[in-house]
Amino acid sequence: MLKLDKIDLKILAALQREGRITKLGLAEKVNLSAAACWERLRRLERAGIIAGYSAGIDAGKLGRFATILVEITLKSHRQGDFQRFEAMVMREPAIVGCDAVGGGIDYMLRIVAPDIDAYQRLIDRLLAEDLGIDRYFTYVVTKTVKAAGFPLELLDGDAV
């Protein structure tokens, strides 16, 4: 694992806040020369710490969508059952988040659909695919209170 110092953390924090910042702007923000900042940035990319660059999309500006959280419990817990379910998750664009969890359920899904009817059609299709789903519980998101990037403060006691 790559050892990160305070400057690396400042670079990561700046990129999480402003993904489109110029290399010169990033260097100024972290008080480095452009060349030194560029080298650190490339090192973070090569190490896979920076997994990619993307835009934050405000879905509310695009239209009305339903966000649904779904608890999934599988009937069987063999490796192949998990692999088959996870392969489906990777193919399904409406599933925008999936975590394998412990504590009585197997997965927590985050689904975005045009409406609740579209969500139910997706669930009906998944059940018909015989993916080994035993139970599912649906929770409709009424308001997203917080959605944030990785809390870099966990890596260093100081705020970045």
CYANA upper distance limits for C-alpha pairs under 8 A (distance plus 0.5 A):
  2 LEU  CA     47 ALA  CA      7.62
  4 LEU  CA      8 ASP  CA      6.15
  4 LEU  CA      9 LEU  CA      7.27
  5 ASP  CA      9 LEU  CA      6.90
  6 LYS  CA     10 LYS  CA      6.66
  6 LYS  CA    156 ASP  CA      8.33
  6 LYS  CA    160 VAL  CA      8.32
  7 ILE  CA     11 ILE  CA      6.70
  7 ILE  CA     30 VAL  CA      6.97
  8 ASP  CA     12 LEU  CA      6.78
  8 ASP  CA     40 ARG  CA      7.61
  9 LEU  CA     13 ALA  CA      6.53
  9 LEU  CA    152 LEU  CA      7.35
  9 LEU  CA    160 VAL  CA      7.24
 10 LYS  CA     14 ALA  CA      6.55
 10 LYS  CA     30 VAL  CA      6.66
 10 LYS  CA    160 VAL  CA      6.20
 11 ILE  CA     15 LEU  CA      6.71
 11 ILE  CA     26 LEU  CA      7.55
 11 ILE  CA     30 VAL  CA      7.02
 11 ILE  CA     41 LEU  CA      8.06
 12 LEU  CA     16 GLN  CA      6.68
 12 LEU  CA     50 ILE  CA      8.42
 12 LEU  CA    152 LEU  CA      8.40
 13 ALA  CA     17 ARG  CA      6.81
 13 ALA  CA    152 LEU  CA      7.44
 13 ALA  CA    160 VAL  CA      7.11
 14 ALA  CA     18 GLU  CA      6.34
 14 ALA  CA     19 GLY  CA      8.13
 14 ALA  CA     26 LEU  CA      7.62
 14 ALA  CA     29 LYS  CA      8.19
 15 LEU  CA     19 GLY  CA      5.23
 15 LEU  CA     20 ARG  CA      8.16
 15 LEU  CA     21 ILE  CA      7.65
 15 LEU  CA     26 LEU  CA      8.49
 16 GLN  CA    149 GLY  CA      7.17
 19 GLY  CA     53 TYR  CA      7.12
 19 GLY  CA     54 SER  CA      7.63
 19 GLY  CA     55 ALA  CA      7.82
 21 ILE  CA     25 GLY  CA      6.53
 21 ILE  CA     26 LEU  CA      6.69
 22 THR  CA     26 LEU  CA      6.57
 23 LYS  CA     27 ALA  CA      6.65
 23 LYS  CA     34 ALA  CA      7.30
 23 LYS  CA     37 CYS  CA      8.21
 23 LYS  CA     38 TRP  CA      7.49
 24 LEU  CA     28 GLU  CA      6.74
 24 LEU  CA     34 ALA  CA      6.20
 25 GLY  CA     29 LYS  CA      6.64
 26 LEU  CA     30 VAL  CA      6.86
 26 LEU  CA     37 CYS  CA      8.02
 27 ALA  CA     31 ASN  CA      6.39
 27 ALA  CA     32 LEU  CA      5.52
 27 ALA  CA     33 SER  CA      6.40
 27 ALA  CA     34 ALA  CA      5.75
 27 ALA  CA     37 CYS  CA      5.90
 27 ALA  CA     38 TRP  CA      8.37
 28 GLU  CA     32 LEU  CA      6.79
 28 GLU  CA     33 SER  CA      7.98
 28 GLU  CA     34 ALA  CA      8.38
 32 LEU  CA     36 ALA  CA      6.70
 32 LEU  CA     37 CYS  CA      6.29
 33 SER  CA     37 CYS  CA      6.59
 34 ALA  CA     38 TRP  CA      6.47
 35 ALA  CA     39 GLU  CA      6.74
 36 ALA  CA     40 ARG  CA      6.85
 37 CYS  CA     41 LEU  CA      6.59
 38 TRP  CA     42 ARG  CA      6.67
 39 GLU  CA     43 ARG  CA      6.70
 40 ARG  CA     44 LEU  CA      6.72
 41 LEU  CA     45 GLU  CA      6.74
 42 ARG  CA     46 ARG  CA      6.51
 43 ARG  CA     47 ALA  CA      6.60
 44 LEU  CA     48 GLY  CA      6.89
 44 LEU  CA     49 ILE  CA      5.90
 44 LEU  CA     50 ILE  CA      6.38
 45 GLU  CA     49 ILE  CA      6.46
 45 GLU  CA     50 ILE  CA      5.39
 45 GLU  CA     51 ALA  CA      7.41
 58 ASP  CA     62 LEU  CA      7.74
 59 ALA  CA     63 GLY  CA      7.14
 59 ALA  CA     64 ARG  CA      8.22
 59 ALA  CA     65 PHE  CA      8.08
 60 GLY  CA     64 ARG  CA      6.70
 60 GLY  CA     65 PHE  CA      8.10
 64 ARG  CA    114 PRO  CA      7.35
 64 ARG  CA    115 ASP  CA      8.46
 65 PHE  CA    112 VAL  CA      7.13
 65 PHE  CA    113 ALA  CA      6.24
 65 PHE  CA    114 PRO  CA      5.10
 65 PHE  CA    115 ASP  CA      6.38
 66 ALA  CA    112 VAL  CA      6.20
 66 ALA  CA    113 ALA  CA      5.79
 66 ALA  CA    114 PRO  CA      6.44
 66 ALA  CA    115 ASP  CA      5.71
 66 ALA  CA    116 ILE  CA      7.01
 66 ALA  CA    140 VAL  CA      7.89
 66 ALA  CA    141 VAL  CA      7.86
 67 THR  CA    110 ARG  CA      7.50
 67 THR  CA    111 ILE  CA      6.15
 67 THR  CA    112 VAL  CA      5.07
 67 THR  CA    113 ALA  CA      7.02
 67 THR  CA    140 VAL  CA      6.75
 67 THR  CA    141 VAL  CA      5.93
 68 ILE  CA    109 LEU  CA      8.47
 68 ILE  CA    110 ARG  CA      6.33
 68 ILE  CA    111 ILE  CA      5.61
 68 ILE  CA    112 VAL  CA      6.89
 68 ILE  CA    113 ALA  CA      8.48
 68 ILE  CA    119 TYR  CA      8.50
 68 ILE  CA    138 THR  CA      7.26
 68 ILE  CA    139 TYR  CA      6.15
 68 ILE  CA    140 VAL  CA      5.06
 68 ILE  CA    141 VAL  CA      6.11
 69 LEU  CA    108 MET  CA      7.38
 69 LEU  CA    109 LEU  CA      6.05
 69 LEU  CA    110 ARG  CA      5.23
 69 LEU  CA    111 ILE  CA      6.84
 69 LEU  CA    138 THR  CA      6.53
 69 LEU  CA    139 TYR  CA      5.52
 69 LEU  CA    140 VAL  CA      6.82
 69 LEU  CA    141 VAL  CA      7.49
 70 VAL  CA    108 MET  CA      6.13
 70 VAL  CA    109 LEU  CA      5.49
 70 VAL  CA    110 ARG  CA      7.04
 70 VAL  CA    111 ILE  CA      8.19
 70 VAL  CA    136 TYR  CA      7.00
 70 VAL  CA    137 PHE  CA      6.01
 70 VAL  CA    138 THR  CA      5.20
 70 VAL  CA    139 TYR  CA      6.65
 71 GLU  CA    105 ILE  CA      7.14
 71 GLU  CA    106 ASP  CA      8.08
 71 GLU  CA    107 TYR  CA      6.41
 71 GLU  CA    108 MET  CA      5.25
 71 GLU  CA    109 LEU  CA      7.01
 71 GLU  CA    136 TYR  CA      5.85
 71 GLU  CA    137 PHE  CA      5.58
 71 GLU  CA    138 THR  CA      7.20
 72 ILE  CA    105 ILE  CA      6.64
 72 ILE  CA    106 ASP  CA      6.34
 72 ILE  CA    107 TYR  CA      5.56
 72 ILE  CA    108 MET  CA      6.77
 72 ILE  CA    109 LEU  CA      8.13
 72 ILE  CA    133 ILE  CA      7.34
 72 ILE  CA    134 ASP  CA      8.12
 72 ILE  CA    135 ARG  CA      6.46
 72 ILE  CA    136 TYR  CA      5.12
 72 ILE  CA    137 PHE  CA      7.36
 73 THR  CA    104 GLY  CA      8.36
 73 THR  CA    105 ILE  CA      5.45
 73 THR  CA    106 ASP  CA      5.48
 73 THR  CA    107 TYR  CA      7.21
 73 THR  CA    133 ILE  CA      6.57
 73 THR  CA    134 ASP  CA      6.05
 73 THR  CA    135 ARG  CA      5.71
 73 THR  CA    136 TYR  CA      6.86
 74 LEU  CA     81 ASP  CA      8.37
 74 LEU  CA    106 ASP  CA      7.14
 74 LEU  CA    132 GLY  CA      5.94
 74 LEU  CA    133 ILE  CA      4.97
 74 LEU  CA    134 ASP  CA      5.35
 74 LEU  CA    135 ARG  CA      7.43
 75 LYS  CA    132 GLY  CA      5.98
 75 LYS  CA    133 ILE  CA      6.38
 75 LYS  CA    134 ASP  CA      5.12
 76 SER  CA     81 ASP  CA      7.15
 76 SER  CA    132 GLY  CA      7.40
 77 HIS  CA     81 ASP  CA      6.76
 77 HIS  CA     82 PHE  CA      7.37
 78 ARG  CA     82 PHE  CA      7.21
 79 GLN  CA     83 GLN  CA      6.72
 80 GLY  CA     84 ARG  CA      6.52
 81 ASP  CA     85 PHE  CA      6.76
 81 ASP  CA    131 LEU  CA      7.98
 81 ASP  CA    132 GLY  CA      7.35
 82 PHE  CA     86 GLU  CA      6.55
 83 GLN  CA     87 ALA  CA      6.51
 84 ARG  CA     88 MET  CA      6.97
 84 ARG  CA    131 LEU  CA      7.26
 85 PHE  CA     89 VAL  CA      6.90
 85 PHE  CA    131 LEU  CA      6.35
 85 PHE  CA    132 GLY  CA      8.16
 86 GLU  CA     90 MET  CA      6.82
 87 ALA  CA     91 ARG  CA      7.00
 88 MET  CA     92 GLU  CA      6.75
 89 VAL  CA     95 ILE  CA      7.00
 89 VAL  CA     98 CYS  CA      7.97
 94 ALA  CA    111 ILE  CA      5.97
 94 ALA  CA    112 VAL  CA      5.87
 94 ALA  CA    113 ALA  CA      6.80
 95 ILE  CA    109 LEU  CA      7.19
 95 ILE  CA    110 ARG  CA      6.36
 95 ILE  CA    111 ILE  CA      4.94
 95 ILE  CA    112 VAL  CA      7.11
 96 VAL  CA    109 LEU  CA      8.20
 96 VAL  CA    110 ARG  CA      6.16
 96 VAL  CA    111 ILE  CA      6.14
 96 VAL  CA    112 VAL  CA      7.33
 97 GLY  CA    109 LEU  CA      6.09
 97 GLY  CA    110 ARG  CA      5.23
 97 GLY  CA    111 ILE  CA      7.48
 98 CYS  CA    107 TYR  CA      7.19
 98 CYS  CA    108 MET  CA      6.16
 98 CYS  CA    109 LEU  CA      4.96
 98 CYS  CA    110 ARG  CA      6.78
 99 ASP  CA    107 TYR  CA      6.00
 99 ASP  CA    108 MET  CA      5.76
 99 ASP  CA    109 LEU  CA      7.10
100 ALA  CA    106 ASP  CA      6.18
100 ALA  CA    107 TYR  CA      4.91
100 ALA  CA    108 MET  CA      7.03
101 VAL  CA    105 ILE  CA      7.12
101 VAL  CA    106 ASP  CA      5.84
101 VAL  CA    107 TYR  CA      5.96
101 VAL  CA    108 MET  CA      7.44
102 GLY  CA    106 ASP  CA      6.78
111 ILE  CA    119 TYR  CA      8.31
112 VAL  CA    119 TYR  CA      8.33
113 ALA  CA    118 ALA  CA      6.52
113 ALA  CA    119 TYR  CA      6.13
114 PRO  CA    118 ALA  CA      6.75
114 PRO  CA    119 TYR  CA      8.24
115 ASP  CA    119 TYR  CA      6.97
116 ILE  CA    120 GLN  CA      6.67
117 ASP  CA    121 ARG  CA      6.76
118 ALA  CA    122 LEU  CA      6.81
119 TYR  CA    123 ILE  CA      6.86
120 GLN  CA    124 ASP  CA      6.56
121 ARG  CA    125 ARG  CA      6.64
122 LEU  CA    126 LEU  CA      6.72
123 ILE  CA    127 LEU  CA      6.63
124 ASP  CA    128 ALA  CA      6.67
125 ARG  CA    129 GLU  CA      6.74
126 LEU  CA    130 ASP  CA      7.53
126 LEU  CA    131 LEU  CA      7.39
127 LEU  CA    131 LEU  CA      7.29
127 LEU  CA    133 ILE  CA      7.21
152 LEU  CA    156 ASP  CA      7.75
152 LEU  CA    160 VAL  CA      7.91
153 GLU  CA    157 GLY  CA      6.53
153 GLU  CA    158 ASP  CA      6.86
153 GLU  CA    159 ALA  CA      6.00
153 GLU  CA    160 VAL  CA      7.17
